[in-house]
Amino acid sequence: MSGPRDPGLQPERTDLAWRRTAFSAAACSVLLLQAAARSGWGLRVVPAVLIALVAVLAVRVGSRRGQGVRRGAGIGRLPLVVGVLTMAGCLSAMLMVM
């Protein structure tokens, strides 16, 4: 007895989780921009820009992931790109502090 696929609330929960991630990344980016402004900008802007890009991509991943779950399809490598950018932002922020 196979009928139409019912994903339930999983697509909505997934979308909300990605939105929370994007909001958190945006908040971190604002804090990093504030730190860069206080120290004279320069290369200290790089982590803020990387994390801001992560926030934008997280919104995109969330919407695509929610649509993919509803249809039962994958979303490709976009989450990998978000992960790599997150690591690059974190590493650059760590180097900024040192």
Backbone hydrogen bonds in HBPLUS format (Angstrom, degrees):
<---DONOR---> <-ACCEPTOR-->    atom                        ^
c    i                          cat <-CA-CA->   ^        H-A-AA   ^      H-
h    n   atom  resd res      DA  || num        DHA   H-A  angle D-A-AA Bond
n    s   type  num  typ     dist DA aas  dist angle  dist       angle   num
A0010-GLN N   A0007-PRO O   3.41 MM   3  6.06 151.9  2.49 138.3 137.0     1
A0013-ARG N   A0009-LEU O   2.97 MM   4  6.24 164.3  1.99 161.9 167.0     2
A0014-THR N   A0010-GLN O   2.87 MM   4  5.99 162.9  1.90 157.1 161.7     3
A0015-ASP N   A0011-PRO O   2.96 MM   4  6.10 160.9  2.00 144.8 150.0     4
A0016-LEU N   A0012-GLU O   2.94 MM   4  6.14 160.5  1.98 149.5 154.8     5
A0017-ALA N   A0013-ARG O   2.93 MM   4  6.11 152.4  2.00 146.3 153.8     6
A0018-TRP N   A0014-THR O   3.06 MM   4  6.35 159.9  2.10 152.0 156.4     7
A0019-ARG N   A0015-ASP O   2.99 MM   4  6.24 150.0  2.08 144.5 153.5     8
A0020-ARG N   A0016-LEU O   2.91 MM   4  6.18 155.1  1.98 148.3 154.4     9
A0021-THR N   A0017-ALA O   3.02 MM   4  6.28 154.3  2.09 144.1 151.3    10
A0022-ALA N   A0018-TRP O   2.89 MM   4  6.15 155.9  1.95 146.3 152.8    11
A0023-PHE N   A0019-ARG O   2.87 MM   4  6.11 158.2  1.92 150.0 155.8    12
A0024-SER N   A0020-ARG O   2.94 MM   4  6.15 159.2  1.98 148.6 154.0    13
A0025-ALA N   A0021-THR O   2.93 MM   4  6.17 158.6  1.98 149.6 155.5    14
A0026-ALA N   A0022-ALA O   2.89 MM   4  6.10 155.1  1.96 148.0 155.0    15
A0027-ALA N   A0023-PHE O   2.97 MM   4  6.21 155.4  2.04 147.1 153.5    16
A0028-CYS N   A0024-SER O   2.97 MM   4  6.25 158.0  2.02 148.8 154.6    17
A0029-SER N   A0025-ALA O   2.90 MM   4  6.09 151.3  1.99 145.0 153.3    18
A0030-VAL N   A0026-ALA O   3.01 MM   4  6.30 152.9  2.08 147.4 153.8    19
A0031-LEU N   A0027-ALA O   3.08 MM   4  6.40 158.1  2.13 147.6 153.2    20
A0032-LEU N   A0028-CYS O   2.89 MM   4  6.15 154.5  1.96 148.4 155.8    21
A0033-LEU N   A0029-SER O   2.87 MM   4  6.11 150.5  1.96 146.1 154.4    22
A0034-GLN N   A0030-VAL O   2.96 MM   4  6.21 152.4  2.04 145.9 153.3    23
A0035-ALA N   A0031-LEU O   3.01 MM   4  6.30 155.9  2.07 145.0 151.2    24
A0036-ALA N   A0032-LEU O   2.90 MM   4  6.12 152.2  1.97 144.0 152.0    25
A0037-ALA N   A0033-LEU O   2.88 MM   4  6.09 153.4  1.95 147.4 154.4    26
A0038-ARG N   A0034-GLN O   3.04 MM   4  6.28 153.1  2.12 146.6 153.4    27
A0039-SER N   A0035-ALA O   3.20 MM   4  6.36 135.2  2.41 138.2 149.0    28
A0041-TRP N   A0036-ALA O   2.69 MM   5  4.67 156.7  1.74 153.9 148.9    29
A0045-VAL N   A0042-GLY O   3.46 MM   3  6.35 164.3  2.49 119.3 120.7    30
A0046-VAL N   A0043-LEU O   3.12 MM   3  5.68 154.3  2.19 114.9 121.1    31
A0049-VAL N   A0045-VAL O   2.99 MM   4  6.26 157.9  2.04 160.4 167.3    32
A0050-LEU N   A0046-VAL O   2.97 MM   4  6.18 164.8  1.99 158.5 162.7    33
A0051-ILE N   A0047-PRO O   2.94 MM   4  6.08 164.9  1.96 151.4 155.3    34
A0052-ALA N   A0048-ALA O   2.91 MM   4  6.02 148.1  2.01 140.6 150.0    35
A0053-LEU N   A0049-VAL O   2.94 MM   4  6.17 151.3  2.02 146.2 153.7    36
A0054-VAL N   A0050-LEU O   2.98 MM   4  6.32 146.4  2.10 141.0 150.8    37
A0055-ALA N   A0051-ILE O   2.98 MM   4  6.31 149.8  2.08 143.5 150.9    38
A0056-VAL N   A0052-ALA O   3.10 MM   4  6.47 158.6  2.15 148.9 153.3    39
A0057-LEU N   A0053-LEU O   2.92 MM   4  6.15 166.2  1.94 152.9 156.9    40
A0058-ALA N   A0054-VAL O   2.79 MM   4  5.90 147.2  1.89 147.7 157.0    41
A0059-VAL N   A0055-ALA O   3.23 MM   4  6.51 150.3  2.32 144.9 150.9    42
A0060-ARG N   A0056-VAL O   3.24 MM   4  6.58 157.9  2.29 144.1 150.1    43
A0061-VAL N   A0057-LEU O   2.77 MM   4  6.02 163.2  1.80 155.7 160.0    44
A0062-GLY N   A0058-ALA O   2.90 MM   4  5.97 161.4  1.94 143.8 149.3    45
A0063-SER N   A0059-VAL O   3.08 MM   4  6.32 160.8  2.12 148.9 153.1    46
A0064-ARG N   A0060-ARG O   2.98 MM   4  6.18 165.8  2.01 152.9 157.4    47
A0065-ARG N   A0061-VAL O   2.68 MM   4  5.74 156.7  1.73 152.8 160.3    48
A0066-GLY N   A0062-GLY O   2.95 MM   4  6.03 160.6  1.99 144.7 149.8    49
A0067-GLN N   A0063-SER O   3.12 MM   4  6.30 159.1  2.16 143.7 149.0    50
A0068-GLY N   A0064-ARG O   2.81 MM   4  5.99 153.2  1.88 144.6 153.1    51
A0069-VAL N   A0065-ARG O   2.86 MM   4  6.08 156.3  1.91 153.2 158.2    52
A0070-ARG N   A0066-GLY O   3.12 MM   4  6.30 156.7  2.17 142.0 148.4    53
A0071-ARG N   A0067-GLN O   3.05 MM   4  6.31 148.7  2.15 144.6 152.8    54
A0072-GLY N   A0068-GLY O   2.64 MM   4  5.59 124.0  1.95 139.2 155.8    55
A0073-ALA N   A0068-GLY O   2.71 MM   5  4.59 145.5  1.82 138.4 141.4    56
A0080-LEU N   A0077-ARG O   2.99 MM   3  5.22 123.9  2.31 105.2 120.0    57
A0081-VAL N   A0077-ARG O   3.12 MM   4  6.52 151.7  2.21 153.1 161.5    58
A0082-VAL N   A0078-LEU O   3.04 MM   4  6.37 157.5  2.09 152.1 158.0    59
A0083-GLY N   A0079-PRO O   2.95 MM   4  6.19 156.4  2.00 144.5 150.8    60
A0084-VAL N   A0080-LEU O   2.91 MM   4  6.18 159.7  1.95 152.2 157.2    61
A0085-LEU N   A0081-VAL O   2.95 MM   4  6.12 166.0  1.96 152.7 156.6    62
A0086-THR N   A0082-VAL O   2.90 MM   4  6.04 149.6  1.99 144.6 153.6    63
A0087-MET N   A0083-GLY O   2.99 MM   4  6.25 160.9  2.03 148.2 152.7    64
A0088-ALA N   A0084-VAL O   2.92 MM   4  6.18 159.4  1.96 149.7 155.8    65
A0089-GLY N   A0085-LEU O   2.87 MM   4  6.03 158.7  1.91 146.4 152.1    66
A0090-CYS N   A0086-THR O   2.89 MM   4  6.11 159.7  1.93 151.0 156.7    67
A0091-LEU N   A0087-MET O   2.86 MM   4  6.02 165.7  1.88 152.7 156.8    68
A0092-SER N   A0088-ALA O   2.94 MM   4  6.06 161.5  1.97 146.8 152.2    69
A0093-ALA N   A0089-GLY O   2.93 MM   4  6.07 148.9  2.03 141.9 150.8    70
A0094-MET N   A0090-CYS O   2.88 MM   4  6.15 151.9  1.96 147.9 155.7    71
A0095-LEU N   A0091-LEU O   2.93 MM   4  6.21 156.5  1.99 148.9 155.2    72
A0096-MET N   A0092-SER O   2.94 MM   4  6.10 140.8  2.10 137.3 148.1    73
A0097-VAL N   A0093-ALA O   3.14 MM   4  6.42 144.0  2.28 142.0 149.9    74
A0098-MET N   A0094-MET O   3.16 MM   4  6.45 151.3  2.24 146.3 153.8    75
